[in-house]
Amino acid sequence: MSASMTLNMRERVKDMETMPSIPAILLPLLELLNLPPEHVKLDEVVRLVSCDNAIAAQCLRVASSPLFGLAESPKTVKAAVISLGLRRVQTILLTCCLGDAFPTHNWPLDPAVLWKHSLGCAMVCRKFSEKLATGDGERAYLAGLLHDIGLMVNCIAFPKEFAAAVAHASQEQIPLDVAELDTMGFTHSDSGRALAEKWHLADDLIQVIAHHHSPNEAEAHQPLTALVHLSDLLCRMRGMGYGYYEQQKVDLISDPAWEILLQEHRELAQVDLALFSFELDEAVGEVCELVSAIFGGAKASTK
């Protein structure tokens, strides 16, 4: 990407950041997510959530999903935090904030399809992380949730150019990032990195957003980036892609990302991929339910 194209792209991302639709709690929440868990206080999260009744209601609906396995649905944000733990509630809250953060009128991609993919990747990342001895499920979930944030950027800041890329990808049945590079000269990994840096996200998340299609190029945090890359592929193989058919063969074990993960987690060699794939197929329904919970429902108590 040329210097002039990079500057133009970053200028458009900067303009997008000023849009009034972004919930007021989103950036403070991102700051909390960058802190070590032991430095975040329960009351801080409850207070932050309670500033926006609509977001709080969404948070409670999502927390009530069978995905999170609570015996009883929480009635208040504080109850949700106590039942699920701070880190999980923070990632649920971010999921809901992002669902409200960007206007979705006339997007080149169907927002529900994009969210199905993002949430699916987040859930697969968590499940994948559970197979690793030193995996951090909630961090993996967060990385999976945010990996494609550049697609939202492209929908809003580059609607005409991105519409051409989506049409090209669908017609040729090729990966979306390949079509973006062909038609726009940059990909959602580039625009996503620009927004992530403007939002001062943690470096591991920036690396994932920038390199989830090429984890071997990540300057740091290659194992997490590789995990997201593989999870992204698994979702696209199972119909949780971008709303069109991709004609490509995927062999996870021969993918360079697998070797990156294997070097860090030797126990991965013992994972039964057939069984893991079956577990993922069962999770597809949960993803659809989660997308539905975020896009609709009634308000709830926030105290």
N, C-alpha and C positions, 0 to 999 in steps of 0.2 A: 504494500500500500504506500503510495507516494506521500511526501510530507504535506502537500497541499490538501490531499484527500483526507489525511488524518486530522488536520486542523479543522476542515469543514465539518467532518463527522463529530468531532469533540464540541464544536460550537453549537451544533444542532442538539447534542445531548445536554449541553448546558442550558439551552433555551427550554428544553423539555422539562428540566428539573424544576422550573418555576411554575409549572402548571398547578392551579389551585385544587385539582382533584386529589393530589397526594395527601393521605391522612396525616394530620398533625403529629400523630404518635409514631409514624413510621421511622423517621430518622432517630429520635430518642431510643426507640426499640433496637435499632441496628447498633447504636452505641452500647446498649446493655449486652447485646449478643456478642460483642467483641471483648467483654470483660470475662475474666475467669469466673466460673459458676459460684465459687465461694465468696466472691465480692458483690454478688447481686442479692439484694434483700427482697423477701416476699412482698412486703408492703409497697416497695417501689413498683413491682410488676402490677400489683392490684391497682395502685393509683393510676398508673399509665393506661391500663386497659379501661378503667372507669371514666377516662376523659372522653371516650367516644362510645356512646350507647350502641350504635349499630355494629361496630367492631366487636364490642363485648358480647353482644348477642350471638354474632357469628362464632366467636371463640367458644362459647358454651355449647352451641349446636355441634361444632366439630368435636369438642371434648366428649360429647355424649355418643359419638359414633362407636359402634362395636369394635372398630379398629383399635381403640385404646383400652378395651377390656375392663372397664369399670363396672362393678356390680350394680351401682346406682348412678344415674346421671347427675352431675353436679348442678346445683341450683344457683350458685353464685361464682363469680370469678375466683374469690378466695378459696372456695371449696375445690374448684378445679385445680388451683395451684397446689393445694395441700395433697389432693388425691393423685395428681399426675406428676408433680415435681416441677420445679422452676424451669428447668431447661426444656422439658417437653412442652409446657405451656407457652414458653417464649417462641418455640418454633411453630406451634399452632397459631399463635397470635400473628406471627409474621405471615403465615399462609393467608390468614384472613385479611391482613393489611394489604398484601400484594393484590388480592382479589379486588380490592376497592381502589387501588392506587392509580390505575391507569384507565382512561376512557376507552371503551371498546366499540365505539360507533364506526362502522365501515372498516373494520380491520381486514387486512389481506388474509389473515388466518382466523378461523373461528376461535374466539376466546375460550370456549368450553373445551375444544380440542387441545388447545395449547395448555390449558390448566390440567386436563386429564394427563397429558404427557409429563408435565412438571411434577404433579403430585405422584404420579406413577413412578417416576424416576426417584423421587424422594423416598417413597416406601420401599422400592427395590434396593436403594442404597442402604437403608436401615437394615433390611433383611440380609443383604450381602455382608454388612459390617458385623452382624451377629455371628457369622461363620468364622470370623477372625478373632484370634485370642485376645488381641489388644485393640479391637475395633471400638470406635466411639459412635454408637448408633445415632444419637441425636445430632452430632456434628455432621455425620454422613447424610442424614435426612436434610439438614439445612443446606448442605452443598448441592444435593440433588434438586432441591426446591429452587435454588437460585441459578442453576447452571445455564439456563436458557433465558435469563433476563434480557439478554441482548435482542431476542425476538420481539419482546415488548417494545424495546427502544426502536427497532426497525419499523414496527407497525405504526408508531406514533411520529417519529422524527423523519422517516423516509418512506412514507406510504406508497407513493407511485413507484419508486425504485424497487421496494420490497415486493409489491404486487407482481412486478415483472419477474422477480426471482422466484416467487412461489409458483407462478404459472409455468416457468421454465422447469422447475423441479418436478411438478406434477406431470407435465407433458413428457419429459425425458425419463421420469421415474428414478431420479437421482437424489442423493442426500441434499438436504436444504442448504447446508453450508457450501457445498460445491456449486450449487446454482447461484447462491449469493455472490460468491467470488467471481463467477463467470459474468454476471450481469451488473453487479454493484461495485466490484473491486475490493470489497471487504466483506466480512461475515459478522454474524451475530456475536461471535466470540470477541471480535474487536470492539463493537459498539457496547457490548455488555461490560467489557473491561473498563471502557471509558466511564460508564455510569457507576460501576463498582468503586472505581478510584475516586470519583466525585463524592460518593457516599462514605468514603473512608472505611470500606469493609476490610475485615481481617485479610492478611496476605494469603492464607490458605484458600479462602473463598475467591479472591481475585484470580489466583492461579487456576482454580477449577473453571471459573467462568471463561477465562482467556484460552485455556488449553484442553477443554474436555474432549475435543476432537483429535487432539495430538498430544497426549499426556507425556510423551517422551521429550517434548519441547518445553515443558514446564520448568521454570528456573528453580522451583522448590516445591515441596509437598506433592511429589509425583505419585506416591501410593494413593492418596485421597483422590487426586485427579484421575488416576487410572480406574479406581473403583467407580467413579461417576461415569466415566467413558463407557465401561462395560455395562453398567446399569442402564444407561441411555440406549445402548444397542439392544439390550434385552427387551426394553419397553417397545422399541420400534419393531422388533421381530414379532411382538405379540399384539399388534394392532393398536398400540398406544403411541402412535407417531404424530404426524402433522396433518392427518386427514387425506392422505393420498398413498398410493402403493409405491414402495421403494423396491426397486429390482436390484437386490444385492444379497450375496451369500455371506453369512457371518459364522465364523468359527472362533468361539471365544478363546479356546486354548492356544490357537495360533496367533491371536492378536497380540501385538507388542505390549499392550496394557496388562495382559495376563502375566507376562514375565516380570513386569515391574512390580505387580502385587506379590507375585510368588517370591521374589527376592526378599521382600519385607515380611511376608507371612507364609512360611513353608507349609503350614497346616492346610493351606488352600489346595494342595495337591490331593488331599483326602476328601474333598467336597464331592458329593454325588451330584453332578450337574443335572442329571435327569430328574432326580427328586427335587432339586432346587427349582428347576423349571416348572414342575408340577405345583410347587408352593406359590410360584409367581402367578400361574394361571388362576389359582384360587383367589389371589389378591385383586384381580382385575375388577371384580364386583365391588370390593371395598373402595377402590379408587373412584369408581363412578358415584358411589354414595357420598364420598367426601367432596367431590366436585359439586354435587347437588346441594350439600349442606352449606357450602360457601356461597353459592349463588342465590340462595333464597331462604325464607323462613321468617319467623316472628322475633320480636325483640324479647330480651330476658333481663332479669335483675343483674345489676353490675356491682353490688356491694358485697 
